[in-house]
Amino acid sequence: MNRQRNRGRVMLATLAAVCAVAALPGQAHASDGPAAYTFDPGATAVRGAETNADAEELKPGSVYKSSIKHGQKLYYRLELDDTTDAYVSAVAVPKAGGKVAYGDGITISVRDLDDTRCSSGDAVFESAEFPRPIAAYAHRTVEKDSTTCAAGGTYNVLIERESKATSSPDAWDLELRYESEPAPKDKEALPTEAPEDWSSASPVPPAGKQERSGGSGFYDATSLESGEWADDIRPGQTRFYRVPVDWGQQIYTTAALSNSGKSTEYLGNVLALALHNPARGPVDDATLSYSGAPTSVSMDPLPPVAYENRYDSAADVSAMRFAGWYYLSVALSPDVAEHYGEEPIGLTLKVKVVNDSKPSPYRGDAGIFGVTDADRDMARSGQSAPEAVESGTMKMVAAAGIGAGSLLVLGLGAWTLLARRRAVPAASPPGTGGEPPLGGPPPAW
């Protein structure tokens, strides 16, 4: 009877795994044209409070979904110790088809209960005035010889939205993420000054263009390694990609639009290129104008990833403070459709990561702030995070299926063996001349 139960459990586990694969999200927009932003399906709904006393707590390593209206100031709560560096990011997603103006955006800050600001960051629509996902982060870091925001206890996360009167009044969705940075091995021994210079010569990526289709959010961003990657992008669409950049490595990026024979109308700042670090903090951005001819834009040269970059006053240097997946987003203005049509335009990304990897400064597992062999494999194959999960789940399903099948075959074999044993003639009592019955009842399982 126990064997039957165990076999049933294996079969149920296999069925559950198959169902899990079928239910994996993140791929629904693959062929829908311009897709909505793909939120992390594991995000927990949370409501921002207008008073900090009513704020809901965010947990480390968690993702949340919220929203913010025009002019709102919303609070969320953190419970921190006196040693851990904490990062909270917010991705703001305006409604598709809406309108934004120069200066619209969000500001996020972490504050103690005396309203002392630990840090703040913003994401603002500037020259590229069209709706698309934008992201910013703020942090509480415990600095040597500083008492500001160093105590353990309750902290507030404040998110503020600014929108002009001419902008669409709809609420913006928010994707919030709270990450804790691992403790360094020896913080006292780490440098406290950021490097002053680094290589600014943009290297040539490996020859040979390959096709990779971008995702629709940070969650399902398509993995890239060094190379030249061909995609296309529709008016109003934002493509997401991610690149593993380890300690000591530099990333160089160029985005190019192909020509179009439909018009030569000049459109200013219609393509927006942005780079974000593993905590979704903005690193750098650039815009591109278009007049129907081939054109491209490159990110400014960035420093190698180093722990001490955090001490630099320049935001783009400070953001290169940890290793992990760096996220690229490319957005094309919906206004392009008026002169160039709704059809996609060819998009090429040139990515080059240089330098050998250096050891992690952290004690123990780096979590999202490190690069693993599995990450490099995903970048090589082009898998997004949900695709990697699906691939791993399918392997588990295959193994479970083989195990369940083997158990079933073994069970049938054992049944047959026992049946045959019962079928062997037993010695008849003297003088009876009787024959034992063939076979017999099947064994009890």
Order of alpha helices (4+ residues) and beta strands (2+ residues): alpha-beta-beta-beta-beta-beta-beta-beta-beta-beta-beta-beta-beta-beta-beta-beta-beta-beta-alpha-beta-alpha-beta-alpha-alpha
